[in-house]
Amino acid sequence: MTLRAYLTRCPLVAILRGIWPDEAIPVGEALIASGFGILEVPLNSPDPLVSIRRLALRFPDALVGAGTVMTPAEVTDIANAGGRLIVTPHAAVDVVRAAKALGLVVVPGCFTPTEAFALLAAGADGLKLFPAEAASPAVLRAMLAVLPRGTPMLPVGGIGEANIAAWRAAGAAGFG
């Protein structure tokens, strides 16, 4: 299933920051039962690869992977744990290329059109506008006007009940 297909089912990415491996399955069950299809375990969580492995085995139809991915070596570790999703906080072309070489879905962080175009050229499946609280729906709209049609953009950071509708109206495909 493509990133776009997962986001069509539920436009929210569950970022399980700080989750412990023993919490992964019960939390995952609650999220999957609530309609989530994308589960991200940031690598700065306790024993993230164990949590990713457990979630990937228990929820094979979900898109499970890692966030806060910084290096190509981490991409390999995540793939070996069964993860199929790579999310970065930064515009890391080398991480995108490593993920695509392994057939993984990759959503790198960006903040400028220059970064966005470089990441898409490297093979990114979507883009994480980060930190979104430093931007606005108008910035997202302007970026989407010049990016290839259909580019999934996911604002992350500072998104909540008070502003999610404005971001969605600006073209956000989903949110972290």
Rosetta silent file (secondary structure, phi, psi, omega in degrees, C-alpha in Angstrom):
SEQUENCE: MTLRAYLTRCPLVAILRGIWPDEAIPVGEALIASGFGILEVPLNSPDPLVSIRRLALRFPDALVGAGTVMTPAEVTDIANAGGRLIVTPHAAVDVVRAAKALGLVVVPGCFTPTEAFALLAAGADGLKLFPAEAASPAVLRAMLAVLPRGTPMLPVGGIGEANIAAWRAAGAAGFG
SCORE:     score description
SCORE:     0.000 S_00000001
   1 L     0.000  143.736 -178.596    0.000    0.000    0.000 S_00000001
   2 L   -83.737  163.140  174.940    1.271    3.509   -0.790 S_00000001
   3 H   -55.212  -44.960 -179.057    1.739    6.361    1.660 S_00000001
   4 H   -59.277  -40.943  179.676   -1.187    8.131   -0.006 S_00000001
   5 H   -64.119  -42.710  177.387   -3.433    5.071    0.528 S_00000001
   6 H   -62.603  -42.434 -178.698   -2.583    4.932    4.232 S_00000001
   7 H   -69.406  -28.135  176.648   -3.240    8.674    4.577 S_00000001
   8 H   -67.622  -38.817  177.639   -6.574    8.328    2.771 S_00000001
   9 H   -66.283  -44.614  178.316   -7.674    5.763    5.371 S_00000001
  10 L  -155.183  118.178 -175.119   -6.514    7.976    8.261 S_00000001
  11 L   -80.679   15.001 -178.812   -4.567   11.207    7.763 S_00000001
  12 E  -112.359  135.667  174.117   -2.886   10.965   11.165 S_00000001
  13 E  -101.934  123.772  177.292    0.504    9.442   11.931 S_00000001
  14 E   -81.293  112.251  177.750    0.766    8.149   15.495 S_00000001
  15 E   -96.758  109.624 -172.715    4.149    9.313   16.785 S_00000001
  16 L   -94.186   56.530 -177.361    4.876    7.077   19.770 S_00000001
  17 L   -61.872  126.953  175.742    7.584    9.229   21.323 S_00000001
  18 L    82.941    5.527 -177.415    9.036    7.728   24.475 S_00000001
  19 L   -70.181  141.954  174.703    7.177    4.424   24.228 S_00000001
  20 L   -93.830  150.363 -179.506    8.716    1.397   25.949 S_00000001
  21 H   -53.106  -37.766 -179.358    8.674   -1.985   24.193 S_00000001
  22 H   -68.580  -18.556  178.158    6.281   -3.440   26.793 S_00000001
  23 H   -91.144  -16.596 -169.530    3.783   -0.673   25.985 S_00000001
  24 H   -58.351  -49.231 -175.765    4.027   -1.020   22.203 S_00000001
  25 H   -68.161  -48.440  178.506    1.436   -3.740   21.591 S_00000001
  26 H   -61.314  -39.135  178.319   -1.319   -2.398   23.891 S_00000001
  27 H   -67.563  -43.285  177.955   -0.839    1.126   22.549 S_00000001
  28 H   -60.262  -41.974  178.485   -0.728   -0.200   18.988 S_00000001
  29 H   -60.727  -42.895  179.338   -3.938   -2.171   19.513 S_00000001
  30 H   -65.064  -41.555 -179.480   -5.743    0.940   20.752 S_00000001
  31 H   -68.135  -44.999  179.465   -4.479    3.026   17.822 S_00000001
  32 H   -62.978  -41.647  178.328   -5.297    0.421   15.173 S_00000001
  33 H   -63.644  -26.955  179.329   -8.767   -0.055   16.701 S_00000001
  34 L   -86.398   -2.424  176.755   -9.229    3.740   16.453 S_00000001
  35 L   107.485   -5.575  178.398   -8.417    3.740   12.736 S_00000001
  36 L   -66.767  144.192  176.791   -4.725    4.626   12.664 S_00000001
  37 L  -124.846   -6.993 -178.924   -2.711    2.862    9.981 S_00000001
  38 E  -123.822  121.463 -179.005    0.699    4.516   10.427 S_00000001
  39 E  -121.823  120.879 -178.074    2.744    3.958   13.598 S_00000001
  40 E  -116.834  125.138  175.191    6.066    5.773   14.060 S_00000001
  41 E  -107.261  109.990  178.546    8.480    5.024   16.898 S_00000001
  42 E   -62.480  142.414 -178.137   11.098    7.774   17.174 S_00000001
  43 L   -68.276  -12.092  175.683   14.629    6.420   17.522 S_00000001
  44 L   -91.148   17.751  172.856   15.157    8.522   20.633 S_00000001
  45 L   -89.381  162.378  178.295   12.595    6.331   22.445 S_00000001
  46 L   -66.279  127.457  178.452   13.710    3.542   24.803 S_00000001
  47 L    45.175   55.943 -173.933   14.729    0.410   22.802 S_00000001
  48 H   -61.503  -35.733 -177.877   12.992    1.654   19.637 S_00000001
  49 H   -67.335  -32.045  175.933   14.011   -1.259   17.425 S_00000001
  50 H   -67.059  -44.444  178.208   12.400   -3.723   19.831 S_00000001
  51 H   -62.139  -43.588  179.573    9.162   -1.704   19.767 S_00000001
  52 H   -61.280  -45.809  179.982    9.275   -1.483   15.965 S_00000001
  53 H   -58.998  -46.413 -179.292    9.847   -5.235   15.654 S_00000001
  54 H   -63.270  -45.018 -179.664    6.934   -6.013   17.971 S_00000001
  55 H   -65.709  -42.344 -178.568    4.566   -3.584   16.231 S_00000001
  56 H   -64.138  -39.486  178.927    5.546   -4.754   12.734 S_00000001
  57 H   -70.032  -41.115 -176.140    4.956   -8.405   13.646 S_00000001
  58 H   -75.928  -31.625 -175.117    1.651   -7.755   15.426 S_00000001
  59 L  -126.177   69.157 -175.740    0.234   -5.303   12.831 S_00000001
  60 L   -64.286  -20.113  179.010    1.474   -6.428    9.397 S_00000001
  61 L   -87.449   -8.532  177.571   -1.169   -4.337    7.603 S_00000001
  62 L   -87.941  157.526  173.552   -0.044   -1.133    9.316 S_00000001
  63 E   -92.766  102.687 -175.262    2.804    1.040    8.087 S_00000001
  64 E  -110.978  138.031  177.388    5.224    0.724   11.009 S_00000001
  65 E  -173.341 -152.810 -171.599    8.604    2.359   11.229 S_00000001
  66 E  -126.412  151.307  171.187   10.791    4.957   12.839 S_00000001
  67 E  -115.064  174.953 -177.450   11.090    8.670   13.216 S_00000001
  68 L    56.548   37.478  178.025   14.087   10.818   14.153 S_00000001
  69 L   -83.090  126.939 -172.916   16.131    8.774   11.677 S_00000001
  70 L  -114.180  -22.774 -172.852   19.463   10.479   11.131 S_00000001
  71 L  -136.975  157.694  174.009   21.738    8.105    9.190 S_00000001
  72 H   -60.393  -34.275  178.454   21.691    5.465    6.451 S_00000001
  73 H   -61.836  -38.368  177.136   22.957    2.898    8.989 S_00000001
  74 H   -64.739  -34.849  177.396   19.844    3.506   11.086 S_00000001
  75 H   -58.561  -45.656  178.939   17.708    2.861    7.988 S_00000001
  76 H   -61.468  -44.365  178.893   19.262   -0.593    7.693 S_00000001
  77 H   -59.932  -41.511 -178.922   18.661   -1.310   11.395 S_00000001
  78 H   -66.381  -45.181  177.989   15.004   -0.294   11.060 S_00000001
  79 H   -60.400  -41.772  178.955   14.496   -2.468    7.977 S_00000001
  80 H   -64.898  -25.445  176.967   16.114   -5.405    9.796 S_00000001
  81 L   -84.505   -3.635 -179.848   13.635   -4.881   12.645 S_00000001
  82 L    98.258    1.689  178.570   10.730   -5.106   10.177 S_00000001
  83 L   -71.077  145.061  179.694   10.068   -1.384    9.865 S_00000001
  84 L  -122.770    3.778 -177.819    8.796   -0.112    6.514 S_00000001
  85 E  -127.535  133.855  177.521    8.616    3.624    7.270 S_00000001
  86 E  -124.121  124.927  177.709   11.466    6.105    7.663 S_00000001
  87 E  -127.268  131.320  179.094   10.807    9.649    8.931 S_00000001
  88 L  -113.815  156.903  173.683   13.536   12.240    9.436 S_00000001
  89 L   -88.988   -3.757 -172.492   13.490   15.583   11.219 S_00000001
  90 L  -139.284  171.939 -176.762   15.801   17.042    8.571 S_00000001
  91 L   -86.463   78.358 -174.678   16.482   17.171    4.841 S_00000001
  92 L  -103.772   93.705 -179.027   18.736   14.102    4.633 S_00000001
  93 H   -61.402  -37.927 -179.698   19.115   13.051    1.000 S_00000001
  94 H   -64.900  -34.628  177.549   21.431   10.169    1.985 S_00000001
  95 H   -69.801  -41.316  177.613   18.778    8.751    4.325 S_00000001
  96 H   -59.696  -48.209 -179.404   16.135    9.011    1.578 S_00000001
  97 H   -62.089  -41.045  178.744   18.365    7.155   -0.879 S_00000001
  98 H   -63.388  -42.182  179.879   19.166    4.435    1.671 S_00000001
  99 H   -65.025  -44.655 -178.783   15.468    3.938    2.443 S_00000001
 100 H   -66.926  -34.289  177.682   14.472    3.744   -1.219 S_00000001
 101 H   -62.067  -26.834  178.723   17.302    1.266   -1.933 S_00000001
 102 L   -97.530    3.890  177.906   15.633   -1.024    0.627 S_00000001
 103 L    75.457   24.855 -178.486   12.124   -0.436   -0.747 S_00000001
 104 L   -93.447  159.212  172.895   10.926    1.512    2.302 S_00000001
 105 E   -83.352  132.418 -177.373    8.481    4.414    2.507 S_00000001
 106 E  -132.401  130.690 -179.737   10.355    7.588    3.422 S_00000001
 107 E  -128.584   89.848 -178.971    8.998   10.935    4.613 S_00000001
 108 L   -82.589  156.441  177.618   11.869   13.317    5.322 S_00000001
 109 E   -79.883  143.960  175.524   11.595   16.626    7.088 S_00000001
 110 E  -151.075  164.931  177.536   11.919   19.873    5.173 S_00000001
 111 L  -137.734  -12.093 -178.232   11.171   23.535    5.625 S_00000001
 112 L  -128.895  159.060  174.583   11.992   25.166    2.304 S_00000001
 113 H   -59.676  -36.853  178.825   11.160   24.515   -1.354 S_00000001
 114 H   -58.984  -47.678  177.524   14.873   23.913   -2.024 S_00000001
 115 H   -62.832  -44.228 -177.573   14.952   21.109    0.538 S_00000001
 116 H   -59.230  -47.010 -179.387   11.624   19.728   -0.702 S_00000001
 117 H   -64.537  -39.866  179.158   12.761   19.489   -4.327 S_00000001
 118 H   -64.392  -40.454 -179.686   16.066   17.834   -3.364 S_00000001
 119 H   -69.264  -40.148  176.836   14.273   15.247   -1.232 S_00000001
 120 H   -65.049  -40.217  178.370   11.726   14.469   -3.936 S_00000001
 121 H   -62.983  -29.886  178.703   14.527   14.091   -6.500 S_00000001
 122 H   -79.281  -12.630  176.769   16.158   11.564   -4.144 S_00000001
 123 L   116.112    8.507 -179.379   12.911    9.536   -4.068 S_00000001
 124 L   -54.609  140.146  178.944   10.941   10.740   -1.034 S_00000001
 125 L   -83.252  -24.531  179.375    7.375    9.395   -0.908 S_00000001
 126 L  -164.309  176.544 -178.422    6.089   12.443    0.945 S_00000001
 127 E  -130.447  140.782  177.430    7.417   15.397    2.902 S_00000001
 128 E  -101.712  111.936  175.971    7.173   16.338    6.553 S_00000001
 129 E   -78.565  110.209 -172.605    6.886   20.128    6.972 S_00000001
 130 L  -143.955  136.647   -7.198    8.822   20.565   10.208 S_00000001
 131 L   -82.396  123.536 -175.060    8.580   22.380   12.486 S_00000001
 132 H   -62.748  -28.309  179.980    5.136   23.389   11.267 S_00000001
 133 H   -66.442  -14.543  175.771    4.581   25.777   14.164 S_00000001
 134 H   -92.003   -1.564  178.519    7.275   27.977   12.612 S_00000001
 135 L  -116.730 -152.972  179.298    5.351   28.054    9.315 S_00000001
 136 L  -160.300  165.368  173.009    1.682   28.535    8.449 S_00000001
 137 H   -56.778  -32.231  178.504   -1.000   27.071    6.206 S_00000001
 138 H   -64.355  -38.070  177.005   -0.122   29.847    3.740 S_00000001
 139 H   -64.232  -44.988  178.309    3.463   28.553    3.557 S_00000001
 140 H   -59.217  -47.402 -179.943    2.175   25.031    2.901 S_00000001
 141 H   -58.147  -43.821 -179.687   -0.174   26.288    0.180 S_00000001
 142 H   -65.313  -40.617  178.757    2.675   28.193   -1.507 S_00000001
 143 H   -65.846  -43.777 -179.736    4.983   25.160   -1.399 S_00000001
 144 H   -64.868  -25.938  179.212    2.319   22.859   -2.811 S_00000001
 145 H   -67.354  -24.694 -178.019    1.740   25.318   -5.661 S_00000001
 146 H  -109.267  -18.639  178.590    5.272   24.703   -6.958 S_00000001
 147 L   -75.870  160.691  177.646    5.896   21.077   -5.935 S_00000001
 148 L   -54.844  137.765 -179.074    4.860   18.203   -8.227 S_00000001
 149 L   -54.332  133.825  177.760    1.097   17.740   -8.177 S_00000001
 150 L    89.330    1.928  178.038    0.012   15.200   -5.583 S_00000001
 151 L   -62.521  118.292  177.475    3.070   15.522   -3.337 S_00000001
 152 L   -72.738  120.864  176.930    1.895   14.423    0.119 S_00000001
 153 E  -114.443  131.071 -178.732    2.869   17.084    2.663 S_00000001
 154 E  -122.232  104.481  174.075    2.450   16.390    6.372 S_00000001
 155 E   -67.075  136.664  179.273    2.806   19.296    8.792 S_00000001
 156 L  -136.380  130.493  179.854    4.290   18.140   12.102 S_00000001
 157 L   104.375  115.021  178.254    4.684   20.221   15.248 S_00000001
 158 L    79.521   14.838 -179.858    2.107   22.577   16.666 S_00000001
 159 L   -93.568  133.216  179.765   -0.865   20.889   14.983 S_00000001
 160 L  -159.788 -174.637 -176.397   -4.032   20.614   17.047 S_00000001
 161 L   -54.909  -35.399 -175.724   -7.778   20.978   17.157 S_00000001
 162 L   -73.831  -22.435 -174.588   -7.617   24.756   16.764 S_00000001
 163 L  -128.388   -2.178 -175.511   -5.632   24.763   13.504 S_00000001
 164 H   -62.706  -36.752 -179.944   -5.931   21.382   11.807 S_00000001
 165 H   -63.789  -39.806  179.353   -8.806   22.501    9.554 S_00000001
 166 H   -65.892  -40.211  176.979   -6.777   25.430    8.212 S_00000001
 167 H   -65.471  -41.677 -179.995   -3.825   23.154    7.435 S_00000001
 168 H   -63.409  -43.857  179.307   -6.124   20.626    5.745 S_00000001
 169 H   -62.638  -28.380  179.261   -7.722   23.405    3.656 S_00000001
 170 L   -79.007  -10.016  175.904   -4.211   24.480    2.600 S_00000001
 171 L   116.936    6.261  179.006   -3.582   20.993    1.206 S_00000001
 172 L   -59.329  131.471  178.968   -2.038   18.940    4.011 S_00000001
 173 L   -84.618  -19.630 -178.855   -2.316   15.227    3.182 S_00000001
 174 L  -177.740 -176.801 -174.090   -1.872   14.224    6.795 S_00000001
 175 E  -147.168  148.977  171.063   -0.358   15.147   10.140 S_00000001
 176 L  -101.198    0.000    0.000    2.031   13.833   12.730 S_00000001
